[in-house]
Amino acid sequence: MKKAELLAPAGNMEKLKMAFHYGADAVFLGGKMFNLRAGSHNFNDEELEEAVAYANSLGKKVYVTLNIIPHNNELEYLPEYVIYLEKIGVNGVIVADLGVFQVVKENTNLSISVSTQASNTNWRSVKMWKDLGARRVVLAREISLDNIAEIRAKVPDIELEVFIHGAMCMSVSGRCLLSNYMTGRDANRGDCAQSCRWKYSVVEETRPGEYMPVFEDERGTYIFNSKDLCTIEIIDKILDLGVDSLKIEGRMKGIYYVSNAVKMYREAIDEYYSGDYKYNPKWLEEIKSTSNRSFTKGFYYGQPGPEANNYNDRNSYSQTHQLVAKIEEKLGNNEYLVAIRNRVESGETLEVITPKGEPREIVLPKMTMILKGNKEEESTFANPNSFAKITLEGDFEPMDMIRRRLDK
């Protein structure tokens, strides 16, 4: 059986390496041009080449986003850029605009994935893209399991990619005008201000008051604020459809989010292909450990109701754990060099997260801080953006993460 690809976001080189370390088969990322994450670090040409070489060394894949909706003046450099992407060996590009699609086809033999921005929700549009030469279609997020099943049946000879986890946009597959209208920052050019997360006051001018929504209180309403997509509880139902790629959203999220989401979905996918699938509640428990707006299954079971939105609170994030450090290097004799991300103190009970298996509990020992000039100093605490040597009982690897539980 052909296994579905687990596709993770990579906002920078560190996130790319973390995604692969925790089990992603492929990543999607943006270069410095033509992609829809202007606020992300993105990859310059040198970093793109490094990313492709690193992925190739692991037998993994890299897809580059070209999903901007460009204006005429931006098309001039596109042919040269796509030729460059093919030359360095990227595995494919993600395209939303027909003009960009044509430029890629005319200048390269790159594999093309049609972006979710193209809002494909029916088999006819998917077939059209296949006939034009697309290898893959990233289906719109506004689509049900039954709809996907019909598309798969009627267009069997094209790859289908679906979103399984991450932030949901209040507009159709992200094609939103709120940000542009209110701030001049164009979501379709990678510069969304996330206006859907703001507080609003709802005014109904045409219907009697008794028909007013009940979501507004004295603080206003967050009527556009969707919960985050999470499909870990139904991942087997999605895999049953025969899709080719499962996509986690979040190029601007931190390494803990990316790594933890990849690890949990990796476990669930591997469990599915073992032939003896059984849902593990710990998968969802672990996913909740990272910052989230609470979860919805999106459109997979049909049109979502009011339960899919956070109507009353923009800052509805919750999490049970916090990343405090990342292992940078294994020094020998159970000694490790770690990068400190949040303040820690000796004596704290923490957990080490590895690509496989349960979190391993540790008690943080005294640390040897690495100071300027490579000087060393023993300490019982460490602040963010510092490096320390610590001794840990157990066998760990670079890129393993250390976290603390917040609700103890």
N, C-alpha and C positions, 0 to 999 in steps of 0.2 A: 504494500500500500504506500502510495506517495504521501509523505507527511507534509502538513501545512507548515509554512514558514512563520516563525515568530519574528516580527519586525518591530524594532525599537527606535525611539527618537534619540538623536545625537546632536545636542546643541554645541558641543565642542569636543576636543580630542579626549578629554578625561571622561566625559559621558559615553563616548563611543567605546572606550576600553572597558568601562564598567559594564556597559550593556552586554558586550561579548563575554566578559568574565562570568556574568551571572546567567548566561545561556541563550542570548539572542542569536538567531541565525543570520540576521541582516540588520542594517540600520538605514534610516533615511536622514539626510542632512542637507544643509544649504550652503552654497558658496556665497561669495560677497555680492553677487548679483542675481536677479531674477527669481528670488524666493520670498515666501510669505512669512518670514520671521525677522523683521528688521531689528527687533530688540534682542535677538539672540546673538551670541558671539559670532557664529557662522565660521566658515573655513576659507582662508585665502588659498591661493594656488598651491603654495608649498605645503600647507596643512592638508589640502585635498589629496595630494600625492602621498603624503605620509599615511593618511587614513586608508586609502586604497591598498597601499603596500601592507599595512598592518592587518587589514581584513583578509587579504589574500594569504598572508602567512598562517592564518587560522582556518582557512577554507570558508570564510564568511563573505557576505556581500555588502556593497554600498550602493544606495540609490540617492541621486542628487535631485533636489526639488527645483524645478523651473516653473513653478505654478503661479507666478505673477500674471496679472492681466495687464499687459504692457501697452504703452502709447507708442506712437510712431517713432519718436526720437530714441526709444530704448531698443529698437529692433536692430540698429546698426551693428552692435557688438555681438549679437546673439549667434550668428553663424560661426564666428571665430571661437566663441566660448564653447559651443557644443562640439566642435571639432576637437578642441582641447580636452574636453571631458572624455570623449571616445579614446583619444590618444593615451590618457593616463589609466584607462581600463576600468572606469566605473561600470557597474553592472546594469545600470539603467537610469532613466530620468523620469520625473513625475511632472506631467504637463496638464494645464487646465485650459489653455487658450488654443483655438484652432490654428491661429497664425504661428504660434510657437511650435505646435505639433508639425506643421508643414516645414518650418525651418529645420527642425531636427531630422525629418524624413529626407529632405533634399540634400543635407550635408553630411549625414552619418548613417551608420547602421545600428545606432543605439536602440536598445530595448526601451519602449515607451509604456509607462503606466499613466492612465488617464486619471487625473486628480479627483478627489471627492468634490472639489470646487465645481466640477462639471455637472454635478447633481444627477448622476445616473441612477434612476429608480425603476427602470423597466427594461425588458429584454431587447426591445427594438433599438433603444439607444446603445446598449452594450454591443449588439450585433453590428451596428453602424460603425462604432469605433474599431471593432475587430476587422471589418471590411476595409477600413482606412489604413490598417496596419498596426494598430495597438496590440501589444502583447498582453497587457493587463488593464483591467478597469478597477479603480478603487471606488466601490459603491458608496452612494450617499449614505449618511448616517440615518436619514429618515426612511428606513426600509425595514420590513418585517422578515422574520424567518421564512414565512410562506412565500413572500415575494422573491427572496434570494433563491429558494428552491426552484421556483419556476424559471428564473433567469438561468440557473445552472443547467436545468433540463433542456432549455431551448437554445442556449448558446454554450455547448459543452467544450468548444475548442478555443476558449480564451481563459486566461487566468483571472480569478476574482479575488479582490482584497477587501477585507471588511475591518472596521474599527471595533476593538474589543474593550478599550479602556482609555479613560482620560476625560478632559474637560469637554463639555458639550456647548455648542453655540446656539443662541436662541433663534438664529436665522437659518435659512435653508442651506445646509452644508457650508456654513461659514460665509455666505455671500451677504454680508451685512452692511448697511449704510449708516447705522447710528453713529459710529465713531467719526466717519467723514463729515456727517451733517453737524455734529455737535462740537467737534474739536479740529476738524480739518485733517485728521489723521486717517488715512485710507486703509481699511481692513483688507481690501483686495490688492494692496500693494505692500502688505506685510507690516503695517504700522498701527494696528488696532489698539485703541485706548480702553477696550473692554467696557464700553458704555453700558452694556447689558448688565453689568454688576453694580451699577449705581442705584441710588435710592430715587424713587419717583413718587409723585402724588397723582393719583388717578382721578380724572374728572370725566364724568359721564354726562353728556349734554343732550342726549336724544331719548333716553329711556327713563322710566320712573325709578326713583331711588331704591325700591325694593329689589331691583334687578342688578344693583351694584355688586361687584365682587366683594367678598368679605376679607380679602387678603390685606387690606390697608388698615393700619392703626394710626395712633398719633405720631408715629415715627415715619410714616409713609409706607411704601411697598417696594419690594424688589421683584416686580412681576416678570421681568425678563431673565432672572437669575437661575439658570438651570443647575441641577445637581450634576455630579460627574458620572460618566458612564462607567459601569463595572459589570462585566459579563462572566466573572469567574464561576458563578453558580450555574450558568447555562452553557459553559464552554463546550460541553459534549454535544449539545443541540446544534451549535454553530458548526462544529467539526463534522457532524453528520451530513451537512449540506454539501461537503466536498469543495469548500473554498480553498484557495491556494496560499493565502497570506493573512495573518492575524496582526493587526496594527495597534500599537500602543501610542497614544498621543502624548506630547509633552516635551518638545525640544528646549523649552525655557525652564523646565523643572530641574530640581537638584539631583545629585547623584543617588541619594537615598531613594527617592521616588522611582527613578529609572531602574535601579538595581533590584529593588524589592518587587516591583511590578513584574519585571522580567523573570525573576526567580519563581514567583508564584505561578505565573502562567506557564512557564517552562515545566514545572512539576505537573500541572494539570494536563498539559498537552501530552507529556510523556506517559502519564497515567492512562490517558485515552488510547494511545497507540499500543499500550501493553496488552490490550485485549481484555482486560479485567477492570474496566473503569469504575471507580467509586469516588463520589465527591467527598472532599475532605474539608470540613468547616474551618480548619486552620488556615486554608488559603485566604478566605475572606478576612479572617481575624488579622492575618499578617498584612494584607493590603490596607486595612484600616489603620495600621500603625503609621502610615505616612500621611501627610497633610492632604485632606480632601474636603469637599463640600457635601459630604454624604453622597449616597449612590442611587442611581437609577439604571434600569436595564434598557433605557432609551426607547427606541421604536421596535425592538425585536418582537414584542408581542402585540404590536399594533400601536395606535395613537396613544401616547402617554397622557395621563390625567394630571390633575393638580399636584399629585404626590411627586412628580418629577422635578418640581421647582422649589427653590428656597425663597418663598415669597416674603419672608419677614426679616431676613438678615443677610446683608452682603458678605459680612465677615463670618460666615458660618463654617469656617475651616475647623476641623478637628483632627487630632492624631494622638496615638497612644505612646509613641516612641520618638526619640530625637537622635539624630546622628551626632556623635561627639568626636569621632576620629576615623581615619582611614589608614590601614597598614600600607606603608610605602615600600618597605624593604625588609627582607628576612636577613638578619645579621648573623645568625648562628647561635648555638647554646641557648635556645628559647628566647633570644633577644630580637626585638623588632623596632624598626624606625617607623613612627606613626606621625601623620599630619593631624593636628588638632583643629577641629571645626567648631566646637563649642566648649566652654570652660568645663574642666573636669578636675576632680580632687581624688587623691589617693584614698583608698578605703571604700570607694563607691562600688556597688555591685552593678556590673554592666553586662552586655551580651555582645558576642562576636557573631556576625552574620557571614556565613560562607556560602558558596554557590549551591552546595548540596547539604541536606540534613537540617536538623533543628538548630536554632540559635544556641550557642554555648556560653554559659554563664561564667563570668570571671569577676574577681575582686581586683580592682586596679591597684597595683603596687606603687611605691615611690617611683618617680620619673627622673630621668636624666635629660634635662633640657639642652637643646642645641642652640647656642647663642651665636652672635656675630663673631666672625673670625674662627668658626668651628670650636669655640670654647664650650665646655660642658659644665653644667651646674645641677646638682641634685635638688629636686623640688617635690612638694606634696600637692601642687596644683599646676595646671597649665591653661593658658588662655588661648582663644581662637587665633588662627594664622601663625601658629608656632609648631615646632617639631620637637619630638621627644623620643628617647629610647626607653622601652619598657620590657620587662621580662614577663612572658606569658607561658603557662603550662599548656602545651598542646601544639599541634602542627597547623600553622596558618600560612596564608599566602598573601603576596601583595595584592591590593584592591579588596581584600576582605574588610568589612566595615565593623565599627564598634559603636553601639548605641546604648542609650539609657531609657528606661521606662519612665514615663511622665506621670502615671497615675498611681505611683506607690508613695 
